[in-house]
Amino acid sequence: MSYDRAFRNVAAIVSGASRLGADAVSASLKRHLGPSIALRVHSVSSSEEATAAARDAVGNADTVIAMGGDGTVADVATGIFGSDAVLGIVPAG
């Protein structure tokens, strides 16, 4: 996968327990990634939701960002395991 391709379709999985809210995350990512990036933000409230959201995201996203604590990162990594998606990590637990 080329570097350029990795950032065209991005999904962010945000823990509901994160010190940052999904709205703030979405606004910040859109501002930093730019208008040419397709971004979907998913707010989750459980380990199962995070893993399921990550599994669903790899159908459309080249990069899946885990935003939360260690548990969220592990859940998202589990969800994308075996796919070609790139894992991004933003510590916000």
C-alpha positions in Angstrom: 0.0 0.0 0.0 1.4 3.4 -0.9 1.5 6.2 1.6 -0.9 8.3 -0.5 -3.5 5.6 -0.6 -3.4 5.1 3.2 -4.9 8.4 3.8 -7.8 8.7 1.4 -10.4 6.9 3.4 -10.0 7.3 7.2 -12.2 5.9 10.0 -11.7 7.1 13.6 -12.9 4.9 16.4 -13.3 7.1 19.5 -13.9 5.8 23.0 -16.9 7.4 24.7 -14.7 7.4 27.8 -12.1 9.5 26.1 -11.3 12.9 27.5 -12.0 14.3 24.0 -15.5 14.1 22.5 -16.3 12.6 19.1 -17.4 16.1 17.8 -14.0 17.7 18.8 -12.1 14.7 17.3 -14.0 15.0 14.1 -13.5 18.7 13.7 -9.8 18.4 14.5 -9.2 15.5 12.1 -11.1 17.2 9.3 -9.0 20.4 9.8 -5.7 18.5 9.8 -6.5 15.9 7.1 -8.1 18.3 4.6 -11.0 18.2 2.3 -9.7 15.5 0.0 -9.9 12.8 2.8 -13.1 10.9 3.4 -13.5 10.7 7.2 -15.9 8.7 9.3 -15.9 9.1 13.1 -17.5 6.3 15.3 -18.1 6.9 19.0 -18.1 3.6 20.9 -19.0 2.8 24.5 -17.7 -0.8 24.9 -15.0 -3.1 23.9 -17.3 -5.0 21.7 -18.5 -1.9 19.9 -14.9 -0.8 19.2 -14.0 -4.1 17.7 -17.2 -4.3 15.6 -16.8 -0.7 14.4 -13.2 -1.4 13.4 -14.2 -4.6 11.5 -16.9 -2.6 9.7 -14.5 0.3 9.0 -12.0 -1.8 7.0 -14.6 -2.4 4.4 -14.3 1.3 3.4 -11.3 2.8 5.2 -7.6 2.4 4.3 -6.6 3.8 7.7 -8.4 3.2 11.0 -7.5 5.5 13.9 -8.0 4.3 17.5 -8.6 7.2 19.8 -8.8 6.4 23.5 -6.8 4.4 26.0 -5.0 1.0 25.8 -8.2 -0.9 25.7 -9.6 1.0 22.7 -6.3 0.6 20.8 -6.3 -3.2 21.5 -10.0 -3.5 20.5 -9.4 -1.6 17.2 -6.3 -3.6 16.5 -8.3 -6.8 17.0 -11.0 -5.5 14.6 -8.6 -4.7 11.8 -6.4 -7.8 12.2 -5.9 -9.6 8.9 -6.9 -6.6 6.8 -4.8 -4.2 4.8 -5.8 -1.3 6.9 -3.2 0.9 8.5 -3.7 1.5 12.3 -3.3 5.0 13.6 -3.2 5.6 17.4 -4.1 8.9 19.2 -3.7 8.5 22.9 -6.7 10.0 24.6 -7.6 7.7 27.5 
